[in-house]
């Protein structure tokens, strides 16, 4: 009788742990599907716009499709957990972590970091569910000092459950910070490897998009960014002159055009 009574709190805790894992996995998969729907719909709209290069839209569309598959994988992991814990853990971890490089690549033509950040909600939830499934709730409770007691009062069990849930939420917060910092590192590494030539091309692309939308002021800002790195870029001076002319700043446009002529001569 005593053994049965002491096993009851343990079974309740195990049930709570399983419920949390499945809930995190399901919410992460659902968030992935929502983000996939946003990514796909935005890419479809941009495909019909002449302001955005079709290659950019197609890359974003491909990223949205992968987001969709990863979201579905996360939901599948929530159901698989009751049958095969280890396979579910791997499925949840892979679906959560793979979304970050996919998002980065899908948005790399604009700012890859934005795609990375876009995947953080489902990525954190799915990764947390996968880690918890891999570690197991029982082992986590043991790490929290909850695995050695044989008898517990109702008040003690409530406090332990609160600590258990709090530790999971703290882990989710820590994962969010870690992934944000990792995204910043990826952005810095990309910018470092790209070099000035790559940065110039990005600014020219941004200027072209701004110009196609009639935002000549934004185009001038992009050309200024290029010239801040290299005053000898004749193309930037010439296209800047054209943008300034569109803004009615004719004196500045003439100066930019003259500098372009000097550099090309």
Backbone as JSON, one array per atom type, in Angstrom:
{
  "sequence": "XXXXXXXXXXXXXXXXXXXXXXXXXXXXXXXXXXXXXXXXXXXXXXXXXXXXXXXXXXXXXXXXXXXXXXXXXXXXXXXXXXXXXXXXXXXXXXXXXXXXXXXXXXXXXXXXXXXXXXXXXXXXXXXXXXXXXXXXXXXXXXXXXXXXXXXXXXXXXXXXXXXXXXXXXXXXXXXXXXXXXXXXXXXXXXXXXXXXXXXXXXXXXXXXXXXXXXXXXXXXXXXXXXXXXXXXXXXXXXXXXXXXXXXXXXXXXXXXXXXXXXXXX",
  "N": [[0.83, -1.21, 0.0], [1.93, 1.24, 0.83], [3.9, 1.51, -1.07], [2.45, 1.85, -3.4], [1.22, 4.31, -2.85], [3.43, 6.05, -2.77], [4.29, 5.88, -5.36], [2.39, 7.19, -6.79], [2.68, 10.14, -6.82], [5.0, 10.24, -8.39], [4.13, 9.18, -10.84], [2.26, 11.12, -11.51], [3.95, 13.29, -11.92], [5.46, 12.36, -14.08], [3.45, 12.22, -15.97], [2.82, 14.92, -16.22], [5.24, 15.88, -17.28], [5.29, 14.56, -19.78], [3.02, 15.68, -20.91], [3.81, 18.37, -21.13], [5.93, 18.19, -22.96], [4.64, 17.25, -25.28], [2.86, 19.35, -25.66], [4.58, 21.56, -26.1], [5.81, 20.66, -28.45], [3.61, 20.48, -30.19], [2.68, 23.17, -30.22], [4.97, 24.4, -31.23], [5.12, 23.21, -33.78], [2.7, 24.16, -34.84], [3.19, 26.93, -34.8], [5.24, 26.94, -36.65], [3.81, 26.24, -38.97], [2.18, 28.48, -39.25], [4.07, 30.5, -39.73], [5.16, 29.48, -42.06], [2.95, 29.75, -43.75], [2.75, 32.52, -43.83], [5.25, 33.15, -45.01], [5.07, 31.85, -47.51], [2.78, 33.07, -48.66], [3.63, 35.76, -48.75], [5.79, 35.5, -50.5], [4.49, 34.66, -52.81], [3.0, 36.95, -53.41], [5.09, 38.74, -53.88], [6.16, 37.61, -56.15], [4.49, 38.45, -58.15], [5.09, 41.06, -58.33], [6.85, 43.66, -59.9], [8.77, 45.03, -58.64], [10.46, 43.51, -57.11], [13.1, 41.24, -57.6], [12.57, 38.19, -59.37], [14.04, 35.93, -58.67], [14.62, 36.32, -55.98], [12.07, 36.13, -54.84], [11.41, 33.49, -55.48], [13.32, 32.11, -54.0], [12.48, 32.78, -51.42], [9.98, 31.55, -51.48], [10.69, 28.86, -51.67], [11.89, 28.6, -49.16], [9.62, 28.97, -47.55], [8.16, 26.64, -48.16], [9.83, 24.69, -47.07], [9.7, 25.48, -44.39], [7.04, 24.8, -43.95], [7.14, 21.98, -44.14], [8.82, 21.43, -41.98], [7.27, 22.38, -39.86], [5.11, 20.58, -39.98], [6.54, 18.29, -39.4], [7.2, 18.8, -36.76], [4.67, 18.68, -35.5], [4.09, 16.03, -36.06], [6.06, 14.87, -34.49], [5.07, 15.39, -31.96], [2.93, 13.59, -31.75], [4.27, 11.22, -32.2], [5.82, 10.91, -29.95], [4.63, 9.48, -27.83], [4.9, 6.9, -28.68], [7.51, 6.33, -29.56], [10.07, 7.5, -27.97], [12.8, 8.31, -28.41], [13.05, 8.56, -31.23], [11.16, 10.54, -31.64], [12.38, 12.61, -30.23], [14.7, 13.1, -31.78], [13.45, 13.87, -34.18], [12.07, 16.19, -33.41], [14.19, 17.82, -32.54], [15.71, 18.07, -34.91], [13.83, 19.28, -36.66], [13.4, 21.65, -35.33], [15.96, 22.9, -35.22], [16.89, 22.95, -37.88], [15.34, 24.84, -39.14], [16.45, 27.34, -38.71], [18.92, 27.82, -40.3], [17.6, 27.5, -42.74], [15.72, 29.6, -42.77], [17.52, 31.73, -42.71], [18.86, 31.48, -45.17], [16.69, 31.78, -46.89], [16.11, 34.45, -46.62], [18.41, 35.7, -47.3], [19.0, 37.33, -49.44], [17.97, 39.73, -48.74], [18.12, 40.51, -45.75], [19.64, 38.14, -44.05], [19.45, 37.63, -41.32], [16.89, 38.38, -40.57], [15.24, 36.31, -41.5], [16.23, 34.29, -39.9], [15.45, 35.2, -37.34], [12.71, 35.1, -37.72], [12.12, 32.41, -37.53], [12.5, 31.85, -34.87], [10.36, 31.61, -32.8], [8.9, 29.01, -33.42], [11.22, 27.45, -33.65], [12.54, 27.56, -31.15], [10.57, 26.42, -29.45], [10.23, 23.82, -30.57], [12.85, 22.83, -30.4], [13.25, 22.93, -27.62], [11.3, 21.07, -26.82], [12.36, 18.78, -28.04], [14.85, 18.53, -26.73], [13.99, 18.14, -24.09], [12.57, 15.78, -24.41], [14.68, 14.14, -25.07], [16.42, 14.28, -22.86], [14.67, 13.47, -20.89], [11.9, 13.92, -18.71], [12.06, 12.8, -16.13], [14.8, 12.6, -15.58], [15.44, 15.3, -15.65], [13.99, 16.21, -13.43], [15.46, 14.92, -11.5], [17.9, 16.25, -11.7], [17.06, 18.63, -10.7], [16.85, 18.04, -8.1], [14.66, 16.58, -7.29], [14.3, 13.92, -7.39], [14.93, 12.13, -5.35], [13.28, 11.86, -3.16], [10.98, 9.89, -1.31], [8.54, 10.19, -0.11], [6.01, 12.6, -0.19], [4.36, 15.59, 0.63], [1.15, 17.07, -0.26], [1.47, 19.8, -0.61], [4.23, 20.01, -0.98], [4.55, 18.6, -3.36], [3.19, 20.27, -5.12], [4.85, 22.52, -5.06], [7.19, 21.41, -6.13], [6.34, 20.74, -8.72], [5.84, 23.29, -9.69], [8.45, 24.28, -9.68], [9.59, 22.56, -11.54], [8.15, 23.17, -13.92], [8.85, 25.88, -14.05], [11.62, 25.67, -14.48], [11.64, 24.64, -17.05], [10.5, 26.75, -18.52], [12.47, 28.65, -18.03], [14.56, 27.45, -19.38], [13.58, 27.64, -21.99], [13.64, 30.41, -22.32], [16.41, 30.79, -22.16], [17.27, 29.37, -24.42], [16.16, 31.0, -26.38], [17.69, 33.35, -26.13], [20.21, 32.3, -26.75], [19.86, 31.46, -29.42], [19.27, 33.9, -30.64], [21.69, 35.25, -30.27], [23.36, 33.55, -31.72], [22.35, 33.99, -34.27], [23.12, 36.65, -34.67], [25.87, 36.29, -34.72], [26.12, 34.75, -37.07], [25.26, 36.66, -38.91], [27.28, 38.58, -38.63], [29.49, 37.05, -39.45], [28.8, 36.52, -42.1], [28.8, 39.11, -43.15], [31.46, 39.76, -42.81], [32.78, 37.88, -44.45], [31.74, 38.56, -46.87], [32.84, 40.97, -47.81], [33.82, 44.22, -49.19], [33.0, 44.4, -51.87], [30.8, 42.66, -52.04], [29.08, 43.92, -50.22], [28.7, 46.33, -51.55], [27.25, 45.43, -53.79], [24.92, 44.55, -52.57], [23.92, 46.99, -51.66], [23.51, 48.31, -54.09], [21.48, 46.67, -55.11], [19.48, 47.18, -53.21], [19.11, 49.89, -53.71], [18.12, 49.79, -56.32], [15.64, 48.53, -55.9], [14.4, 50.42, -54.25], [14.33, 52.59, -56.03], [12.64, 51.57, -58.03], [10.28, 51.67, -56.7], [9.85, 54.29, -56.48], [11.11, 55.53, -54.39], [13.29, 57.58, -54.2], [14.86, 58.93, -52.38], [15.63, 56.96, -50.56], [17.14, 55.44, -52.28], [19.28, 57.17, -52.77], [20.43, 57.13, -50.24], [21.4, 54.51, -50.17], [23.35, 54.62, -52.2], [25.03, 56.47, -51.02], [25.97, 54.96, -48.9], [27.55, 53.13, -50.25], [29.5, 54.83, -51.32], [30.63, 55.75, -49.0], [32.29, 53.74, -48.34], [33.9, 53.5, -50.54], [35.14, 55.96, -52.38], [35.76, 56.01, -55.01], [34.01, 54.77, -56.7], [32.65, 54.85, -59.63], [30.22, 54.12, -60.81], [28.39, 54.29, -58.69], [28.45, 57.06, -58.17], [27.36, 57.99, -60.57], [24.77, 56.82, -60.72], [23.76, 57.84, -58.41], [23.64, 60.52, -59.08], [21.57, 60.5, -60.93], [19.42, 59.73, -59.29], [19.33, 61.89, -57.52], [18.62, 63.87, -59.29], [16.02, 63.11, -59.88], [14.89, 63.78, -57.5], [14.89, 66.46, -57.65], [17.12, 67.83, -56.84], [19.19, 69.41, -58.26], [21.71, 70.72, -58.32], [23.36, 69.17, -56.61], [23.15, 66.83, -58.05], [24.51, 67.44, -60.43], [27.1, 67.75, -59.42], [27.65, 65.12, -58.55], [27.52, 63.77, -60.99], [29.65, 64.94, -62.37], [31.81, 64.05, -60.85], [31.64, 61.34, -61.42], [32.27, 61.37, -64.16], [34.93, 62.26, -64.09], [36.16, 60.08, -62.77], [35.76, 58.09, -64.66], [37.2, 58.89, -66.8]],
  "CA": [[0.0, 0.0, 0.0], [2.81, 2.41, 0.9], [4.6, 1.64, -2.35], [1.49, 2.42, -4.36], [1.01, 5.72, -2.52], [4.61, 6.83, -3.13], [4.44, 5.89, -6.81], [1.39, 8.07, -7.4], [3.25, 11.44, -7.17], [5.96, 10.08, -9.49], [3.36, 9.02, -12.06], [1.69, 12.42, -11.83], [5.03, 14.13, -12.46], [5.77, 11.86, -15.42], [2.34, 12.63, -16.83], [3.0, 16.36, -16.46], [6.37, 16.04, -18.2], [4.87, 14.14, -21.12], [2.08, 16.68, -21.41], [4.56, 19.57, -21.49], [6.69, 17.9, -24.18], [3.71, 17.2, -26.41], [2.31, 20.69, -25.86], [5.63, 22.36, -26.73], [5.99, 20.18, -29.83], [2.44, 20.85, -30.99], [2.68, 24.61, -30.4], [6.07, 24.72, -32.14], [4.72, 22.85, -35.14], [1.65, 25.08, -35.28], [3.85, 28.2, -35.1], [5.95, 26.73, -37.92], [2.84, 26.29, -40.07], [1.75, 29.88, -39.41], [5.18, 31.23, -40.36], [5.23, 28.98, -43.43], [1.86, 30.37, -44.51], [3.16, 33.92, -44.06], [6.37, 33.17, -45.95], [4.6, 31.45, -48.84], [1.89, 34.09, -49.2], [4.44, 36.94, -49.07], [6.58, 35.19, -51.69], [3.58, 34.65, -53.96], [2.7, 38.34, -53.74], [6.28, 39.38, -54.45], [6.38, 37.07, -57.48], [3.68, 39.23, -59.09], [5.53, 42.45, -58.28], [8.06, 43.92, -60.68], [9.75, 45.73, -57.79], [11.35, 42.54, -56.47], [13.58, 40.22, -58.55], [11.87, 36.91, -59.24], [14.89, 34.96, -57.98], [14.44, 36.54, -54.55], [10.76, 35.59, -54.46], [11.47, 32.03, -55.58], [14.09, 31.63, -52.85], [11.59, 32.89, -50.27], [8.94, 30.53, -51.62], [11.3, 27.58, -51.3], [12.03, 28.62, -47.71], [8.3, 28.76, -46.98], [7.8, 25.23, -48.31], [10.6, 23.94, -46.07], [9.07, 25.81, -43.11], [5.82, 24.0, -43.87], [7.51, 20.6, -43.85], [9.35, 21.36, -40.61], [6.14, 22.52, -38.95], [4.41, 19.3, -39.98], [7.4, 17.33, -38.69], [7.06, 19.07, -35.33], [3.38, 18.13, -35.05], [4.24, 14.57, -36.09], [6.86, 14.5, -33.32], [4.2, 15.43, -30.78], [2.17, 12.35, -31.72], [5.21, 10.09, -32.17], [6.48, 10.83, -28.65], [4.04, 8.44, -26.98], [5.24, 5.58, -29.21], [8.96, 6.15, -29.64], [10.61, 8.73, -27.4], [14.07, 8.72, -29.02], [12.8, 9.04, -32.59], [10.47, 11.83, -31.52], [13.37, 13.6, -29.8], [15.5, 13.46, -32.95], [12.6, 14.56, -35.15], [11.81, 17.53, -32.89], [15.44, 18.58, -32.56], [16.07, 18.4, -36.31], [12.88, 20.24, -37.22], [13.6, 22.95, -34.69], [17.26, 23.51, -35.53], [17.07, 23.15, -39.33], [14.61, 26.02, -39.59], [17.25, 28.57, -38.61], [19.66, 28.07, -41.55], [16.65, 27.64, -43.86], [15.23, 30.98, -42.74], [18.62, 32.64, -43.05], [19.09, 31.4, -46.61], [15.52, 32.3, -47.59], [16.11, 35.91, -46.53], [19.79, 36.18, -47.44], [19.06, 38.38, -50.46], [17.62, 40.99, -48.06], [18.96, 40.4, -44.55], [19.43, 36.78, -43.58], [19.12, 37.62, -39.9], [15.44, 38.49, -40.42], [14.7, 34.96, -41.65], [16.64, 33.56, -38.7], [14.58, 35.65, -36.25], [11.36, 34.66, -38.03], [11.95, 31.02, -37.11], [12.79, 31.68, -33.44], [9.27, 31.03, -31.99], [8.79, 27.56, -33.55], [12.51, 26.81, -33.45], [12.79, 27.42, -29.71], [9.61, 25.48, -28.88], [10.53, 22.47, -31.04], [14.13, 22.42, -29.83], [13.02, 22.67, -26.19], [10.58, 19.8, -26.71], [13.3, 17.72, -28.39], [15.83, 18.37, -25.64], [13.31, 17.56, -22.93], [12.29, 14.38, -24.75], [15.95, 13.4, -25.07], [16.91, 14.21, -21.47], [13.54, 12.87, -20.17], [11.47, 14.7, -17.55], [12.51, 12.19, -14.88], [16.19, 13.01, -15.36], [15.43, 16.73, -15.32], [13.59, 16.34, -12.03], [16.59, 14.48, -10.69], [18.85, 17.36, -11.7], [16.49, 19.69, -9.86], [16.79, 17.56, -6.73], [13.31, 16.09, -6.99], [14.2, 12.48, -7.67], [15.4, 11.3, -4.25], [12.3, 11.76, -2.08], [10.02, 8.79, -1.44], [7.25, 10.64, 0.38], [5.82, 14.02, -0.42], [3.05, 16.15, 0.96], [0.52, 17.71, -1.41], [2.08, 21.13, -0.77], [5.58, 19.81, -1.53], [4.4, 18.2, -4.76], [2.83, 21.46, -5.87], [6.06, 23.35, -5.18], [8.11, 20.75, -7.05], [5.8, 20.89, -10.06], [6.07, 24.69, -10.08], [9.88, 24.4, -9.98], [9.81, 21.81, -12.77], [7.64, 24.0, -15.02], [9.68, 27.09, -14.11], [12.91, 25.32, -15.08], [11.42, 24.49, -18.49], [10.35, 28.09, -19.1], [13.79, 29.3, -17.99], [15.32, 26.87, -20.49], [13.08, 28.23, -23.24], [14.2, 31.76, -22.39], [17.85, 30.67, -22.44], [17.41, 28.98, -25.83], [15.86, 32.18, -27.2], [18.87, 34.22, -26.1], [21.29, 31.61, -27.46], [19.6, 31.5, -30.87], [19.41, 35.29, -31.09], [23.13, 35.54, -30.32], [23.9, 32.78, -32.84], [21.97, 34.7, -35.49], [23.99, 37.83, -34.79], [27.19, 35.79, -35.15], [26.0, 34.4, -38.49], [25.19, 37.91, -39.67], [28.62, 39.17, -38.62], [30.37, 36.23, -40.27], [28.44, 36.75, -43.5], [29.25, 40.45, -43.54], [32.94, 39.73, -42.87], [33.2, 37.11, -45.62], [31.22, 39.18, -48.1], [33.77, 41.98, -48.29], [33.24, 45.47, -49.69], [32.33, 44.18, -53.16], [29.49, 42.08, -51.75], [28.26, 44.96, -49.59], [28.32, 47.27, -52.61], [26.21, 44.83, -54.61], [23.69, 44.59, -51.77], [23.41, 48.37, -51.65], [22.98, 48.57, -55.43], [20.19, 45.98, -55.19], [18.53, 47.93, -52.4], [18.83, 51.14, -54.42], [17.26, 49.46, -57.47], [14.29, 48.27, -55.4], [13.86, 51.71, -53.8], [14.05, 53.39, -57.22], [11.48, 51.03, -58.72], [9.11, 52.05, -55.92], [9.79, 55.74, -56.43], [11.75, 56.04, -53.17], [14.61, 58.04, -54.64], [15.62, 59.32, -51.2], [16.25, 55.74, -50.05], [18.16, 55.06, -53.24], [20.44, 58.02, -52.51], [21.07, 56.64, -49.02], [22.17, 53.31, -50.51], [24.54, 55.05, -52.93], [25.92, 57.1, -50.04], [26.63, 53.88, -48.15], [28.62, 52.6, -51.11], [30.57, 55.83, -51.44], [31.32, 55.88, -47.72], [33.33, 52.71, -48.33], [34.81, 53.68, -51.68], [34.83, 57.2, -53.09], [36.15, 55.86, -56.41], [33.03, 53.96, -57.41], [32.02, 55.73, -60.62], [28.81, 53.73, -61.01], [27.6, 54.83, -57.58], [28.31, 58.5, -58.38], [26.48, 58.25, -61.72], [23.39, 56.48, -60.38], [23.37, 58.81, -57.38], [23.28, 61.75, -59.79], [20.24, 60.3, -61.52], [18.45, 59.75, -58.2], [19.22, 63.28, -57.04], [17.89, 64.62, -60.31], [14.62, 62.77, -59.69], [14.44, 64.48, -56.3], [14.94, 67.9, -57.9], [18.34, 68.41, -56.25], [19.98, 69.45, -59.5], [23.09, 71.11, -58.07], [24.06, 67.98, -56.11], [23.18, 65.85, -59.13], [25.6, 67.83, -61.33], [28.38, 67.45, -58.76], [27.84, 63.67, -58.59], [27.78, 63.39, -62.37], [31.01, 65.39, -62.71], [32.77, 63.13, -60.2], [31.61, 60.09, -62.17], [33.0, 61.59, -65.4], [36.35, 62.32, -63.75], [36.61, 58.73, -62.48], [35.69, 57.25, -65.85], [38.09, 59.4, -67.84]],
  "C": [[0.86, 1.25, 0.0], [3.52, 2.63, -0.42], [3.7, 2.26, -3.4], [1.29, 3.89, -4.11], [2.2, 6.57, -2.93], [4.83, 6.89, -4.63], [3.49, 6.88, -7.48], [1.94, 9.45, -7.74], [4.22, 11.36, -8.34], [5.23, 9.96, -10.82], [2.73, 10.34, -12.48], [2.73, 13.34, -12.46], [5.41, 13.69, -13.87], [4.69, 12.28, -16.41], [2.45, 14.11, -17.19], [4.12, 16.6, -17.45], [6.0, 15.67, -19.62], [3.91, 15.15, -21.74], [2.8, 17.93, -21.88], [5.31, 19.35, -22.8], [5.76, 17.92, -25.4], [3.11, 18.57, -26.72], [3.32, 21.59, -26.56], [5.8, 21.97, -28.19], [4.82, 20.62, -30.71], [2.41, 22.36, -31.25], [3.8, 25.05, -31.35], [5.73, 24.38, -33.58], [3.66, 23.78, -35.68], [2.24, 26.45, -35.63], [4.62, 28.11, -36.41], [5.02, 26.8, -39.12], [2.37, 27.71, -40.32], [2.83, 30.69, -40.12], [5.35, 30.77, -41.81], [4.16, 29.63, -44.3], [2.18, 31.83, -44.82], [4.25, 34.01, -45.12], [5.91, 32.85, -47.36], [3.72, 32.53, -49.45], [2.65, 35.36, -49.58], [5.26, 36.71, -50.33], [5.71, 35.17, -52.93], [3.21, 36.06, -54.39], [3.89, 39.0, -54.41], [6.59, 38.84, -55.85], [5.61, 37.87, -58.54], [4.07, 40.7, -59.12], [6.81, 42.63, -59.07], [9.13, 44.65, -59.87], [10.81, 44.79, -57.23], [11.79, 41.52, -57.49], [12.92, 38.87, -58.3], [12.71, 35.86, -58.5], [14.77, 35.09, -56.47], [13.14, 35.9, -54.08], [10.76, 34.06, -54.49], [12.26, 31.43, -54.42], [13.24, 31.69, -51.58], [10.5, 31.85, -50.3], [9.48, 29.15, -51.23], [11.48, 27.49, -49.78], [10.69, 28.38, -47.02], [7.85, 27.31, -47.05], [8.55, 24.38, -47.28], [10.07, 24.22, -44.67], [7.82, 24.95, -42.89], [6.13, 22.56, -43.5], [8.03, 20.45, -42.43], [8.25, 21.52, -39.57], [5.35, 21.22, -38.84], [5.22, 18.23, -39.25], [7.3, 17.53, -37.19], [5.77, 18.51, -34.77], [3.44, 16.59, -35.04], [5.04, 14.09, -34.89], [6.04, 14.49, -32.05], [3.41, 14.14, -30.64], [3.09, 11.12, -31.6], [5.79, 9.86, -30.78], [5.92, 9.71, -27.78], [4.43, 7.04, -27.44], [6.75, 5.32, -29.2], [9.64, 7.45, -29.21], [11.86, 9.2, -28.13], [13.87, 9.25, -30.45], [12.09, 10.39, -32.57], [11.45, 12.93, -31.12], [14.22, 14.06, -30.97], [14.69, 14.27, -33.96], [12.34, 16.0, -34.7], [13.06, 18.4, -32.92], [15.81, 19.0, -33.98], [15.13, 19.43, -36.9], [13.04, 21.61, -36.6], [14.87, 23.65, -35.13], [17.42, 23.8, -37.02], [16.37, 24.41, -39.84], [15.45, 27.29, -39.57], [18.11, 28.8, -39.86], [18.74, 28.21, -42.76], [16.12, 29.07, -43.92], [16.3, 31.98, -43.14], [18.85, 32.67, -44.56], [17.92, 31.98, -47.4], [15.49, 33.82, -47.63], [17.49, 36.52, -46.83], [19.92, 37.29, -48.48], [18.68, 39.74, -49.87], [18.53, 41.13, -46.85], [18.68, 39.03, -43.96], [19.02, 36.68, -42.13], [17.62, 37.7, -39.67], [14.78, 37.12, -40.56], [15.04, 34.1, -40.45], [15.71, 33.9, -37.55], [13.15, 35.16, -36.47], [11.1, 33.25, -37.52], [12.14, 30.84, -35.6], [11.61, 31.11, -32.65], [9.1, 29.51, -32.17], [10.1, 26.84, -33.27], [12.8, 26.57, -31.98], [11.86, 26.38, -29.1], [9.93, 24.03, -29.28], [11.85, 21.96, -30.46], [14.0, 22.1, -28.35], [12.31, 21.34, -25.99], [11.52, 18.63, -27.03], [14.32, 17.47, -27.3], [15.2, 17.7, -24.42], [12.96, 16.09, -23.18], [13.56, 13.54, -24.7], [16.48, 13.22, -23.64], [15.96, 13.38, -20.61], [13.19, 13.73, -18.95], [11.97, 14.13, -16.23], [13.95, 12.6, -14.57], [16.28, 14.49, -15.02], [15.01, 16.95, -13.88], [14.71, 15.92, -11.1], [17.65, 15.58, -10.59], [18.38, 18.5, -10.81], [16.38, 19.26, -8.4], [15.43, 17.03, -6.32], [13.2, 14.58, -7.14], [14.55, 11.59, -6.5], [14.36, 11.11, -3.15], [11.32, 10.62, -2.35], [8.63, 9.18, -0.97], [7.15, 12.14, 0.22], [4.43, 14.43, 0.05], [2.47, 16.8, -0.3], [1.12, 19.07, -1.67], [3.46, 21.02, -1.4], [5.51, 19.44, -3.0], [4.06, 19.39, -5.63], [4.03, 22.36, -6.1], [7.05, 22.75, -6.17], [7.63, 20.87, -8.5], [6.01, 22.31, -10.58], [7.53, 24.89, -10.45], [10.2, 23.71, -11.3], [9.37, 22.63, -13.99], [8.47, 25.27, -15.17], [11.03, 26.83, -14.76], [12.76, 25.19, -16.6], [11.28, 25.86, -19.15], [11.67, 28.85, -19.08], [14.67, 28.77, -19.11], [14.89, 27.42, -21.83], [13.63, 29.64, -23.41], [15.68, 31.73, -22.74], [18.08, 30.29, -23.9], [17.14, 30.17, -26.75], [17.06, 33.11, -27.28], [20.01, 33.6, -26.9], [21.08, 31.7, -28.98], [19.7, 32.92, -31.42], [20.89, 35.64, -31.26], [23.78, 34.8, -31.48], [23.56, 33.45, -34.17], [22.82, 35.92, -35.74], [25.39, 37.41, -35.25], [27.18, 35.4, -36.62], [26.0, 35.65, -39.35], [26.56, 38.57, -39.75], [29.58, 38.39, -39.5], [30.08, 36.44, -41.75], [28.96, 38.1, -43.98], [30.77, 40.49, -43.68], [33.42, 39.01, -44.13], [32.78, 37.76, -46.93], [32.19, 40.19, -48.67], [33.05, 43.2, -48.84], [32.49, 45.28, -51.01], [30.92, 43.61, -52.95], [28.55, 43.1, -51.12], [27.8, 45.98, -50.63], [27.18, 46.72, -53.45], [24.87, 44.82, -53.86], [23.07, 45.98, -51.79], [22.87, 48.76, -53.03], [21.61, 47.91, -55.61], [19.12, 46.74, -54.41], [18.13, 49.25, -53.08], [17.9, 50.89, -55.61], [15.82, 49.24, -57.02], [13.64, 49.59, -54.96], [13.48, 52.59, -54.99], [12.81, 52.9, -57.95], [10.18, 51.36, -58.0], [8.96, 53.56, -55.8], [10.4, 56.35, -55.19], [13.18, 56.45, -53.5], [15.48, 58.48, -53.47], [16.33, 58.11, -50.6], [17.35, 55.24, -50.99], [19.44, 55.86, -53.01], [21.17, 57.54, -51.26], [21.91, 55.4, -49.3], [23.45, 53.67, -51.27], [25.53, 55.72, -51.99], [26.66, 56.06, -49.21], [27.77, 53.29, -48.96], [29.8, 53.56, -51.14], [31.29, 56.06, -50.11], [32.43, 54.84, -47.59], [34.36, 52.95, -49.43], [34.38, 54.9, -52.49], [35.14, 57.1, -54.58], [35.18, 55.02, -57.23], [32.24, 54.85, -58.37], [30.55, 55.39, -60.84], [27.92, 54.32, -59.92], [27.39, 56.33, -57.75], [27.3, 58.79, -59.49], [25.02, 57.96, -61.36], [22.87, 57.39, -59.26], [22.93, 60.12, -58.03], [21.87, 61.64, -60.37], [19.16, 60.36, -60.44], [18.24, 61.15, -57.65], [18.44, 64.14, -58.02], [16.39, 64.37, -60.19], [14.03, 63.49, -58.47], [14.42, 66.0, -56.48], [16.14, 68.59, -57.28], [19.4, 68.48, -57.35], [21.44, 69.82, -59.27], [23.91, 69.91, -57.57], [24.18, 66.92, -57.2], [24.32, 66.16, -60.11], [26.96, 67.51, -60.72], [28.68, 65.95, -58.81], [28.19, 63.21, -59.99], [29.19, 63.77, -62.79], [32.05, 64.48, -62.09], [32.8, 61.79, -60.94], [32.4, 60.22, -63.48], [34.51, 61.62, -65.16], [36.9, 60.91, -63.52], [36.64, 57.83, -63.71], [36.67, 57.7, -66.93], [39.51, 58.85, -67.69]]
}
